[in-house]
Amino acid sequence: MSKALTPTVNYTLIQGSYWGCYCAVVTFSSVYLLAQGFSNAQIGSLIAVSGILSAVLQPLVSGMADRLKKLSLRQFAALLVLIQAGAGGLLLVLPGMVPQALLYGALIVMIQVVLPLCSALGMACINSGQSMNFGVARGAGSISYGVFSALCGQLVLWFGEVSIPLAMTALNLVLMVSILIFKFKGMEDGPKEEMAEEKTEKGGKPFLLKYHGVIPLVVGVVLLLVSHNVLNTYAFQIVTPLGGDSAAMGNMLLIQSLVELPVMFLFSWMIVKASSRFWLCVSGVGFFLHALGALLAPNMFWMNVIQVFEMPGYAVFALASIYFVNEMVAEEDRVQGQAWITMAMTLGNVLASFVGGLLLDYTSVFLLLTFAALAGAVGMLLFFLLLRKGSRTLTAKE
């Protein structure tokens, strides 16, 4: 089947099915779990614990993927997705709050653990010499997320909350097939044992000790993603004092999604014009200006206008970070390198939810937005220091 598909089309299937599944698992988690009898506090705790666990597992699982002896990265990723599909199916046949909590927590963990593997697959295709537009595929993933957000909402209205595990299971199976057929000339398939042993020797030193500046870079990513996720997680609470409602919030988030698309579709051209280091610094500015604009916006009109900063912010970061790791990290550590960035993004989401909730409960929306702007400012400055021309961040130590 892969022979009938171009690398870009095949990778678009991977991105589309991944972000559709992410939508079903994460975005609709409260809808499903509330229907199973969980309270808001229990749901929040489950999501937070799962987020922390996924942050811990991402570099560990990806480090394992870098050093597999019997399976290729493609086969390993497909195996994890198959397990994920099984967990979704078990939600339908194992009632009770404890089994449901364990299964749903596992789903939240695994959908995030699979992300760096999918990113590494795309980079492996490009590294093999194939002509593939990563940005177009990632842009299609954003479109898929929006489409499945609307579709899952309708499915719940038509068939009830049981449609959510059905949707995630079906999408996981599509994702698994898309990964299995993602095989093109020049891409490594089944790693030979001697090759894996050679990689193990070269990559024996722990990732944190092997590369310069990993921890400060991770801190910078965490801060920028805290700034970003505060605005998304608490969008409704942010727009309410400005005269907005749920419809206004939906329109704002739609604008936010749409402005990402030009960057996604043009990034293959952008990365030729300037380095991934440059674009990561640009993303730091975009994150900060987005949060600062939200802090200063006097009404919903300006809140909608400042969504344009999503373009140089998250949209640029989502692609530039993947290219940066691929360029800077040795081949035997690339999957683990992607996982460290994904782990930082996950921690940013967890911290934004936890600290943001406390600020809203005990202070005000103004202080919440001030916190987001400060996190964005510090993250931006860290990026400028760590990624300036001539810096050694993520280069191998002697």
C-alpha positions in Angstrom: 0.0 0.0 0.0 2.9 2.4 0.8 4.1 2.2 -2.8 0.8 3.9 -3.9 1.4 6.8 -1.4 4.0 9.5 -1.5 5.9 10.1 1.8 4.0 13.4 2.4 0.6 11.7 1.9 1.5 8.7 4.1 2.9 10.9 6.9 -0.2 13.1 6.6 -2.2 10.0 7.4 -0.1 9.5 10.5 -0.4 13.1 11.7 -4.1 13.2 10.9 -5.0 10.0 12.8 -2.6 10.8 15.7 -4.2 14.3 16.4 -7.7 12.9 15.8 -6.9 10.3 18.5 -5.4 12.9 20.8 -8.6 14.9 20.5 -10.7 11.9 21.5 -8.5 10.8 24.4 -7.5 14.2 25.9 -9.9 16.8 24.8 -13.0 14.6 25.5 -11.6 13.1 28.7 -13.9 15.2 31.0 -17.0 14.4 28.8 -16.4 10.7 29.1 -15.2 10.5 32.7 -18.0 12.7 34.1 -20.4 10.2 32.5 -18.7 7.4 34.3 -19.3 9.1 37.7 -15.9 10.8 38.2 -15.9 14.2 39.9 -14.1 17.3 38.4 -11.5 17.0 41.1 -10.9 13.3 40.4 -10.6 14.0 36.6 -8.2 16.8 37.3 -6.0 14.6 39.5 -6.1 11.7 37.0 -5.0 14.0 34.1 -2.2 15.6 36.2 -0.8 12.3 37.4 -1.0 10.8 33.9 0.8 13.9 32.5 3.6 13.6 35.1 3.9 9.9 34.4 4.0 10.4 30.6 6.7 13.1 31.1 8.9 10.6 33.0 8.3 7.8 30.5 8.8 9.8 27.3 12.6 9.9 27.4 12.8 6.4 28.8 10.6 4.8 26.2 12.2 6.8 23.4 15.7 5.9 24.7 14.6 2.2 24.4 13.4 2.9 20.8 16.8 4.3 19.9 18.5 1.0 21.0 16.1 -1.7 19.9 17.7 -4.9 18.6 14.7 -6.7 17.1 12.2 -4.1 16.1 12.5 -1.0 13.9 11.2 2.4 15.1 8.2 1.9 12.8 7.3 -1.5 14.2 7.9 -0.4 17.8 5.6 2.7 17.4 2.9 0.5 15.8 3.1 -2.0 18.7 2.5 0.8 21.2 -0.4 2.1 19.2 -1.9 -1.4 19.1 -1.7 -1.6 22.9 -3.3 1.8 23.1 -6.2 0.6 20.8 -6.6 -2.4 23.2 -6.9 -0.1 26.2 -9.6 1.9 24.4 -11.5 -1.2 23.6 -11.3 -2.4 27.2 -13.0 0.8 28.4 -16.2 -0.6 26.8 -16.1 -4.0 28.6 -14.6 -3.2 32.0 -17.0 -1.0 34.1 -16.1 0.4 37.5 -14.3 3.5 38.5 -10.9 1.8 39.3 -10.6 -0.1 35.9 -11.9 3.0 34.1 -9.4 5.2 35.8 -6.4 2.9 35.2 -7.3 2.4 31.5 -8.0 6.0 30.8 -4.8 7.1 32.7 -2.9 4.6 30.5 -4.4 6.1 27.4 -3.5 9.6 28.3 0.1 8.5 29.1 0.5 6.4 25.9 -0.9 9.0 23.5 1.8 11.4 24.7 4.5 8.8 24.7 3.8 8.0 21.0 4.2 11.6 19.9 8.0 11.8 19.9 8.1 8.4 18.0 5.8 9.8 15.3 8.0 13.0 15.1 11.2 10.8 14.8 9.6 8.7 12.0 9.0 11.8 9.9 12.6 13.0 10.5 13.9 9.5 9.6 12.1 9.7 6.3 13.6 13.1 5.5 17.1 11.9 6.7 16.8 8.9 4.3 16.7 11.3 1.3 13.0 11.2 0.7 11.2 14.3 -0.4 8.6 14.9 2.3 6.9 18.1 3.5 6.8 17.7 7.3 5.0 21.1 7.7 2.1 20.2 5.4 1.6 16.9 7.2 1.7 18.6 10.6 -0.7 21.3 9.4 -3.1 18.5 8.3 -2.8 17.2 11.8 -4.1 20.5 13.2 -7.0 20.5 10.7 -7.8 16.9 11.7 -7.8 17.9 15.4 -10.4 20.6 14.6 -12.5 18.3 12.5 -12.6 15.5 15.1 -13.3 18.0 17.9 -16.6 18.8 16.0 -17.2 15.2 15.0 -16.7 13.7 18.5 -19.0 16.4 19.9 -21.8 15.3 17.4 -21.2 11.6 18.1 -21.7 12.2 21.8 -25.0 14.0 21.1 -26.1 11.2 18.8 -24.9 8.1 20.5 -23.8 9.1 24.0 -20.4 9.0 25.7 -19.8 5.4 24.6 -18.9 6.8 21.2 -15.7 8.3 22.6 -13.8 5.0 23.3 -15.2 3.7 20.0 -13.8 6.7 18.2 -10.4 6.5 19.9 -10.1 2.8 19.2 -11.0 3.2 15.5 -8.5 6.1 15.1 -5.8 4.1 16.9 -6.2 1.3 14.4 -6.0 3.8 11.5 -2.9 5.2 13.1 -1.3 1.8 13.5 -1.9 0.9 9.9 -0.6 4.3 8.7 2.6 3.7 10.7 3.1 0.2 9.4 2.8 1.2 5.8 5.2 4.2 6.3 8.1 2.4 4.6 10.1 3.9 1.8 13.4 3.2 0.0 16.4 4.2 2.1 14.5 4.0 5.4 15.8 1.5 7.9 13.3 -1.3 8.6 14.3 -4.1 10.9 17.5 -3.1 12.8 20.2 -5.7 12.6 21.5 -6.8 15.9 25.1 -5.8 15.2 23.9 -2.3 14.2 21.9 -2.0 17.5 25.0 -3.1 19.5 27.1 -0.4 17.7 24.5 2.2 18.6 24.5 1.0 22.2 28.2 1.5 22.4 28.1 5.0 20.9 25.1 6.0 22.9 26.0 4.4 26.2 26.4 7.8 28.0 23.1 9.1 29.5 21.5 11.7 27.3 21.7 14.5 29.9 25.5 13.9 30.3 26.1 13.5 26.6 24.8 16.9 25.3 25.4 20.5 26.4 22.6 22.5 27.9 19.8 19.9 27.9 18.3 20.9 31.3 18.3 24.7 30.7 16.7 24.1 27.3 14.0 21.9 28.9 13.4 24.6 31.5 13.0 27.2 28.7 10.5 24.9 26.8 8.5 24.2 30.0 8.2 28.0 30.8 7.1 28.8 27.2 4.5 26.0 27.2 3.3 27.1 30.6 2.6 30.5 29.1 0.9 28.9 26.1 -1.2 26.4 28.0 -2.5 28.9 30.6 -4.2 30.8 27.7 -5.7 27.6 26.3 -6.6 25.7 29.5 -8.4 28.7 31.1 -9.7 30.3 27.9 -13.2 30.5 29.2 -12.2 32.1 32.5 -10.0 34.6 30.6 -12.7 35.7 28.1 -15.5 36.0 30.6 -14.3 39.3 32.2 -14.0 40.7 28.7 -17.7 40.1 27.9 -17.1 36.8 26.2 -19.0 33.5 26.5 -18.5 29.9 25.4 -19.3 30.9 21.8 -16.8 33.7 21.9 -14.2 31.3 23.3 -14.9 28.8 20.5 -14.4 31.5 17.9 -11.2 32.7 19.5 -9.7 29.2 19.5 -10.8 28.6 15.9 -8.9 31.8 14.9 -5.9 30.5 16.9 -6.0 27.2 15.0 -6.4 28.8 11.6 -3.5 31.2 12.0 -1.2 28.2 12.6 -1.8 26.8 9.1 0.4 29.2 7.0 3.4 28.4 9.1 2.7 24.7 9.0 2.4 24.7 5.2 5.3 27.0 4.5 7.8 25.7 7.1 9.8 23.6 4.6 10.6 26.8 2.8 11.2 28.8 6.0 13.8 26.2 7.3 15.8 26.8 4.1 15.8 30.5 4.6 17.0 30.5 8.3 18.2 28.0 10.8 16.1 26.1 13.3 17.9 28.0 16.1 16.7 31.3 14.6 13.1 30.0 14.3 13.1 28.7 18.0 14.2 32.2 19.1 11.3 33.7 17.0 8.9 31.3 18.7 10.0 32.5 22.1 9.1 36.1 21.1 5.8 34.8 19.8 4.9 33.0 23.0 5.7 36.1 25.1 3.8 38.5 22.9 0.8 36.2 22.9 0.7 36.2 26.7 1.4 39.9 27.0 -1.3 40.7 24.5 -3.8 38.6 26.5 -2.8 40.5 29.7 -3.3 43.9 28.0 -6.4 43.1 25.8 -9.3 45.4 26.9 -12.1 43.5 25.1 -12.9 40.4 22.9 -12.0 42.2 19.7 -8.4 42.7 20.8 -8.3 39.2 22.3 -9.1 37.8 18.9 -6.5 40.1 17.2 -3.7 38.9 19.4 -4.3 35.3 18.4 -2.1 36.2 15.4 0.9 35.7 17.8 0.1 31.9 17.7 1.7 32.0 14.3 5.2 33.0 15.3 4.8 31.3 18.7 3.4 27.8 19.0 3.1 27.0 15.3 6.8 27.9 14.7 8.0 26.1 17.9 6.0 22.9 17.0 8.1 22.4 13.9 11.4 24.2 14.6 12.0 22.1 17.8 11.7 18.9 15.8 14.1 20.1 13.1 16.5 21.4 15.8 16.8 18.1 17.6 17.1 16.2 14.4 20.0 18.5 13.3 21.9 18.7 16.6 21.6 15.2 18.1 23.5 12.1 16.9 21.4 9.5 14.9 21.4 7.0 17.7 19.8 9.5 20.1 17.3 11.3 17.9 14.2 9.6 19.2 15.2 10.3 22.8 16.0 13.9 21.9 12.5 14.4 20.5 11.2 12.8 23.7 13.0 15.4 26.0 11.2 18.2 24.1 7.9 16.4 24.3 8.4 15.8 28.0 9.1 19.5 28.6 5.9 20.3 26.7 3.9 17.9 28.8 5.4 19.3 32.0 4.4 22.8 30.8 0.8 21.6 30.4 0.7 20.0 33.8 2.2 23.1 35.6 -0.1 25.5 33.7 -3.1 23.5 34.8 -2.0 23.2 38.4 -0.6 26.7 39.1 -3.2 28.3 36.9 -6.0 26.6 38.9 -4.5 27.8 42.2 -4.2 31.4 40.9 -7.8 31.4 39.7 -9.1 30.0 42.9 -7.2 32.3 45.2 -6.4 35.4 43.2 -7.7 36.8 39.9 -7.6 36.4 36.1 -5.2 39.4 36.0 -2.6 37.6 38.1 -3.1 34.4 36.1 -2.3 36.4 32.9 0.6 38.1 34.6 2.0 34.7 35.5 1.6 33.6 31.9 3.4 36.7 30.6 6.3 36.3 33.1 6.7 32.7 32.2 6.8 33.6 28.6 9.4 36.4 29.2 11.8 34.2 31.1 11.4 31.4 28.6 12.1 33.8 25.7 15.2 35.1 27.4 16.5 31.5 28.1 16.0 30.7 24.4 18.0 33.8 23.4 20.8 32.9 25.7 20.9 29.1 24.9 20.3 29.4 21.1 22.4 32.4 20.2 24.9 32.0 17.4 27.9 30.0 18.5 26.2 28.5 21.5 26.9 24.8 22.2 23.4 23.9 23.4 22.6 20.3 22.4 26.0 19.7 20.8 27.8 16.6 22.0 30.3 17.0 24.8 33.9 15.9 24.2 
